[in-house]
C-alpha cells in the first residue's frame, strides 16, 4: 500500500505501482482523506494522524488484505510508522522515503518565521497565498520549491508562492502531462484540507511510549532532499538513533536524490523496493 505526501497524490507512485505489479504483488495507492479523489472530511479542523492510521486499517479490512507492506513518503511516513507500531500483525514491513522515524514531537523553533511549515500552520495564510493563483501555478511552484536542496523559507515581505515564478522550469523528470494530472486532482479537492493535514495537525498524534518496531523498516533518503536539513533528521539517520526503535532497519542514500526521489529516480527506487519485498518473503504470507 502506497501512501503519498504533500503536494503529492496517488499518482506520485505511478512508477512503483507498475513495478511491484510486474513483480507479482498487488499495488494499492490511496488519496488520503480530503485529497484528490477522496471526499472531504466533515470537520476539517478535527484532523489527526490517528484518523489516517484508522483509515489504513479500514482499507485493508475492506479489501480483505490480512497483511501489507506500507510504502510511504513525506507526511505519509508518520501514519505508516504508527500503523506498523500499533498493528504489527497487519504489517509485513514499512519502507519510507524522505522521513525517518522521529520519536516525540517535532519542533521547528530554530528555523526562521518564513519557514514554509510555520507559515502554513497559520489558519488562512496559505489559503490567501495560494488564492492569488490558479491550481496549476500553485502545484507547479510547490514542486519546484520542494525539489530543491534548500529548505523553502520566505523573507518577511514574501509569501511562499513568491519563491518561484513562471520563468522557473519544472524539474526535468516532471512533465507538463504529470502536472496536468496533479492539477485535475487538486482542482477537485482544493488545498484547505491539505493544510490541516499535515501542517496544522503535527501536534495531534497520540505518542507511543517506548516504541519498538516488530517488522522490518527501510528508509531511503535522497542526499539532496531539503528535509535532511530539518533539525535532528540527519542525526536520527546517521547516529544510530532510529535503530534503537527499529532493530531490523536498513537505510539507503541516493546521492543526487531530491524530496521526490521516487519520481526522479524511479528505476533506482523500484529496484530498492522490489529487493526489500523479496528479502522478506515470509512476512508477506
C-alpha positions in Angstrom: 0.0 0.0 0.0 1.4 3.3 -1.1 1.0 6.4 1.0 1.6 9.9 -0.5 2.8 13.1 1.0 2.1 16.8 0.0 1.8 18.1 -2.7 1.7 14.5 -4.0 -1.3 12.3 -4.7 -1.8 8.6 -5.6 -0.3 9.3 -9.0 3.1 10.1 -7.5 3.5 6.3 -7.1 2.8 5.6 -10.8 6.3 4.1 -11.4 6.3 2.0 -8.3 2.8 0.6 -8.7 3.7 -0.8 -12.2 7.0 -2.2 -10.9 5.5 -4.1 -7.9 2.6 -5.4 -10.0 5.0 -6.7 -12.6 6.9 -8.5 -9.8 3.7 -10.3 -8.8 2.4 -8.1 -5.9 -0.9 -6.3 -5.6 -0.4 -2.5 -5.6 -2.8 -0.1 -3.9 -2.3 3.7 -3.8 -4.8 5.9 -2.0 -5.6 9.6 -1.9 -5.6 10.5 1.7 -9.0 11.8 3.0 -9.5 15.3 1.7 -7.0 14.9 -1.1 -7.8 14.4 -4.8 -10.4 11.7 -5.4 -11.2 11.2 -1.8 -14.2 13.0 -0.1 -13.7 16.0 2.2 -14.0 15.2 5.9 -17.0 16.9 7.5 -14.9 18.6 10.3 -11.6 19.5 8.7 -10.2 21.2 11.8 -10.5 18.0 13.8 -7.9 16.2 11.6 -5.4 14.0 13.3 -2.8 11.4 12.3 -4.7 8.8 14.2 -7.5 9.2 11.7 -5.1 8.2 8.9 -4.0 5.1 10.8 -7.6 4.1 11.2 -8.2 4.7 7.5 -5.4 2.3 6.6 -6.8 -0.4 8.8 -10.3 0.1 7.3 -8.9 -0.1 3.8 -7.1 -3.3 4.5 -10.3 -4.7 6.0 -12.4 -3.6 3.1 -10.0 -5.2 0.6 -9.8 -8.4 2.8 -6.0 -8.0 2.9 -4.6 -9.6 6.1 -1.1 -8.0 5.9 0.6 -5.5 3.7 3.8 -3.7 3.1 3.5 0.0 3.6 5.5 2.3 1.3 5.3 5.9 2.4 6.6 9.4 1.5 6.8 12.7 3.3 4.0 13.1 5.8 2.6 9.7 4.8 5.6 8.2 6.7 4.1 9.1 10.1 0.9 7.1 9.7 2.9 4.3 8.2 5.3 4.1 11.2 2.4 4.4 13.6 0.4 1.7 11.8 3.4 -0.6 11.9 3.8 0.0 15.7 0.1 -0.4 16.5 -0.7 -3.2 14.1 2.4 -5.3 13.6 0.2 -8.4 12.8 -1.2 -6.5 9.8 2.2 -5.2 8.6 4.8 -7.1 6.5 7.2 -4.2 6.6 7.5 -0.4 6.2 9.5 1.5 3.6 9.6 5.3 4.0 11.1 7.8 1.6 12.5 11.1 2.9 11.4 10.8 6.5 12.9 8.7 9.3 11.0 7.7 12.4 11.1 10.8 14.7 10.1 9.8 18.2 8.5 12.6 20.1 7.2 16.0 19.0 8.7 17.8 16.0 9.8 21.4 16.7 11.0 24.0 14.3 11.8 26.7 16.7 15.3 27.0 15.4 14.0 27.9 11.9 13.1 31.4 10.7 9.5 32.7 10.8 9.4 32.4 7.0 9.9 28.6 7.1 7.1 27.1 5.0 5.6 24.8 7.7 5.4 27.7 10.2 3.7 29.8 7.5 1.2 27.1 6.5 0.3 26.3 10.1 -1.3 29.8 10.4 -5.0 29.4 9.6 -5.9 31.2 6.4 -2.3 32.2 5.4 -1.6 29.5 2.8 -5.2 29.8 1.5 -4.7 33.6 0.9 -1.2 32.9 -0.6 -2.4 30.2 -2.9 -5.6 32.0 -3.7 -3.7 34.6 -5.8 -3.1 32.0 -8.4 -4.8 29.1 -10.2 -4.2 25.5 -9.0 -1.7 24.8 -11.8 0.5 27.6 -10.7 0.3 26.5 -7.0 1.2 22.9 -7.7 3.9 23.8 -10.1 5.5 26.2 -7.7 5.5 23.8 -4.8 7.0 21.0 -6.9 9.8 23.4 -7.9 10.5 24.5 -4.4 10.3 21.1 -2.8 12.6 19.5 -5.4 15.5 21.8 -4.3 18.1 21.0 -1.7 17.4 24.2 0.3 14.5 24.4 2.8 11.8 26.8 1.4 12.0 29.9 3.6 10.3 33.2 2.7 11.5 36.6 3.7 9.4 38.8 5.9 7.9 40.6 3.0 7.3 37.5 0.9 4.9 34.6 0.8 5.9 31.0 -0.1 4.4 31.3 -3.6 6.7 34.3 -4.3 9.8 32.0 -4.1 9.4 30.8 -7.7 7.7 32.3 -10.8 6.7 31.0 -14.2 10.2 31.5 -15.6 11.5 28.8 -13.3 11.5 25.5 -15.2 9.9 22.3 -13.8 12.3 19.5 -12.7 13.3 17.6 -15.9 11.7 14.4 -14.5 8.3 16.0 -14.0 6.4 16.7 -17.3 3.6 19.0 -18.2 1.4 15.9 -18.5 2.3 14.9 -15.0 1.5 18.4 -13.8 -1.9 18.3 -15.6 -2.9 15.1 -13.7 -2.0 16.7 -10.3 -3.9 19.8 -11.2 -7.1 17.9 -12.1 -7.0 16.1 -8.7 -6.3 19.3 -6.7 -8.9 21.2 -8.6 -11.4 18.6 -7.2 -10.1 18.7 -3.6 -8.6 22.1 -3.2 -5.9 22.9 -0.6 -7.8 23.6 2.5 -7.7 20.2 4.0 -4.1 19.5 2.8 -3.1 22.5 5.0 -4.9 20.9 8.0 -3.3 17.6 7.3 -0.3 17.6 7.7 0.7 21.1 8.7 -1.9 22.1 11.3 -2.1 18.6 12.8 1.5 17.8 13.6 0.8 18.1 17.3 -2.2 15.9 17.3 -0.7 12.4 17.4 -1.0 10.2 20.5 2.6 9.2 21.2 3.5 5.6 21.7 5.6 5.1 24.8 8.8 3.1 24.3 8.1 2.3 20.6 9.7 -0.8 19.2 9.2 -1.9 15.6 8.4 -5.6 15.3 8.6 -5.5 11.5 11.4 -4.7 9.1 11.9 -1.0 8.3 13.7 0.6 5.3 14.4 4.3 4.9 15.5 5.7 1.6 16.9 9.3 1.6 17.9 11.5 -1.3 21.1 13.3 -0.2 19.8 16.4 -1.9 16.4 16.3 -0.1 15.9 19.5 1.8 14.4 17.5 4.7 18.0 16.4 5.5 18.4 20.0 6.9 15.5 19.8 9.3 16.6 19.9 12.9 17.5 16.4 14.1 16.9 14.4 10.9 20.5 13.7 9.9 21.3 12.7 13.5 18.4 10.3 13.6 19.7 8.6 10.5 23.5 8.7 11.0 23.9 8.5 14.7 22.0 5.2 15.2 19.0 6.9 16.9 16.4 5.2 14.7 18.0 1.8 15.2 17.1 2.0 18.9 13.4 1.8 17.9 13.8 -0.4 14.7 16.1 -3.3 15.3 15.6 -4.6 11.7 16.5 -1.4 10.0 18.1 -0.6 6.6 19.0 2.9 5.4 20.0 3.7 1.9 21.1 7.1 0.4 20.6 8.2 -3.2 23.4 10.7 -3.8 21.5 13.1 -6.2 18.0 12.3 -4.9 15.6 15.1 -4.1 12.5 15.1 -2.0 10.7 13.4 -4.9 13.2 10.6 -5.3 10.6 8.0 -6.4 9.7 10.2 -9.3 13.2 11.5 -10.0 14.9 8.1 -10.0 12.1 5.6 -10.4 14.2 2.7 -11.6 16.6 3.0 -8.6 13.7 3.3 -6.1 11.9 0.4 -7.8 15.0 -1.8 -7.5 15.3 -1.0 -3.8 11.6 -1.6 -3.2 11.5 -4.9 -5.0 14.6 -6.1 -3.2 13.0 -5.1 0.2 9.9 -7.0 -0.7 11.8 -10.1 -1.8 14.1 -10.0 1.2 11.1 -10.6 3.5 9.1 -13.3 1.8 8.0 -15.0 5.0 6.4 -11.8 6.2 4.3 -11.5 3.0 2.2 -14.5 3.7 
